[in-house]
Amino acid sequence: MHNSLYLSMNLPCTLFETVSRFDDNSADDMRYGDMGEHDLLALGLNDISAKVDPWRFIRYDFPHPSYVDGMFGVSTPGRKISHDECVDILFNEMKELSHEFSFWGEYKSLIGELIDHFRYGNGSAFYSQQLNSAFHMRMSKLSLRSPLLIIKDCIQREFAKTHTKMYIPALLHQIEIMLLRSRLYKFNNPQDRANGLGISVHDISAQKIILLNLQKYSLGWSATVHFEAQDHFGLDVSDIKNELYREFRFFRIWFFLQHHRDFAFKPFLTNFNSVERIDNYL
């Protein structure tokens, strides 16, 4: 076993943190129950569901893919239902539509869990070991600008300068500077559009990178790095105005359930993390 020097001074140390804050419940996409029928219709949200008219609580007698706004007197046969029945139909439809974005791989069921949490979680934070695993797997692919590779290169260069002493404050400062040029881990590659990760998380809202420890040996070094991440499972007005998103009924139902004052299902924070060990020996 190598003799080691545990370099505890200045550690643990936050190496990077996004401008977007953790636990930001004041963000636009965390609002809920803040709109009435006029507000939603003004956003062009006339056609919400293919199975129910959530404005009048009428269940369609047959699938209804293209109802617009009734301005020409268009009416669709159906039957009156309760508010609770309407909620059931909308959430079931939202789950069915999620399969468009989540139809293969080990994470395909994740969006279903998130939708259930949206319905029953009352805004509480969501934790998933599956997401932790996906986050870890994303880090295992060390691209040129990946944070983990940048940290490893910085430590290795410092170690190569001298095998006897590391000046930790300067090293940490150098890592912090280099991480500003990094490409943070996200779930937005082409595969994520079909494996459930893109629709579940996509663009991570907040991230933090913490160096937990750094050990120097006579023939090398090892370090432990903690990556924390958080996303908002919620939509804001800019999301539903997006020309691509608004074309999908899935997002229109989601926005309606979140923002209509008579539904007001609470968005929530999705938390995940990974602890990574990096090292280099001669």
Secondary structure, DSSP 8 states (H G I E B T S, - for coil): ---EEE--TT-SEEEEE-SS-TT-TTSGGG--S-B-HHHHHHTT-----SSEETTTTEEESS--S----STT-----EEE--HHHHHHHHHHHHHHHHTTTB-SSTTTTHHHHHHHHHHHSTT--EE-HHHHHHHHHHHTS--TT-HHHHHHHHHHHHHHH-SS---HHHHHHHHHHHHTT-----S-STTHHHHSHHHHTSS-SEEEEEEEEEEEETTEEEEEEEEEEEEEE---HHHHHSTTGGGSHHHHHHHHHHHBTTT----EEEEEEEEEEEEEE-
